[in-house]
Amino acid sequence: MADDTTDLNAVELATELTIAWLGNPNTRSAADDVPAFLGKMHDTVSKLLGAGQSQPEAAPAAEYSPATTARKSLASKDHIISMIDGKPYKTLRRHLATNGLSPQEYRERYGLKADYPMVAENYSESRRAMAKQIGLGRKPGQKQGEPAPEAAPAEPEVAAAPAKRGRKKADAPAA
């Protein structure tokens, strides 16, 4: 008896939610979509209320067959061959994102080691050289090609008064 009441409440709640959704002026939908939406809403509400039948747990993990072997994917220093589609990429991050994967998920899916690279070796080196050329990684005030400054001397020297900051004052007009 209680199960019938819960099911009736689920139908009422799903109907009210569907009416509210359709009543929103920003919602545009065809009349053919309403029954499917109502059914989906009923299933969701029933599941939330605990009245729905227990659905099977997540489907068993699908087995993914790689397009190539890990050794072949890293054979060239110019690119990495994707295990998803077998195409060469300089970096896999954007490719993985378009396929809804993170680097960690990609490695787990295809049984790769944790240190499997996501960027081709030559591409990484060219990016590194370009970054060094424009001065990334230097400390402020350090010139390009100049070694890092040595540690401060043991005894502090008496420094001259620090320069004043701000704008220079204009000469006062003569009266």
Long-range contacts (C-beta under 8 A, 24 or more apart in sequence): 3-51, 6-49, 6-50, 6-51, 7-46, 7-51, 9-49, 10-42, 10-45, 10-46, 10-49, 10-51, 10-52, 11-42, 13-45, 13-49, 14-38, 14-41, 14-42, 14-44, 14-45, 14-46, 17-41, 17-45, 64-109, 64-110, 66-110, 70-110, 70-112, 70-116, 74-116, 74-117, 76-120, 77-120, 77-121, 77-122, 78-120, 78-122, 78-123, 79-120, 79-123, 80-117, 80-118, 80-119, 80-120, 83-109, 83-110, 83-112, 89-120, 90-119, 90-120, 90-123, 91-118, 91-119, 91-120, 91-123, 92-118, 92-119, 93-118, 93-119
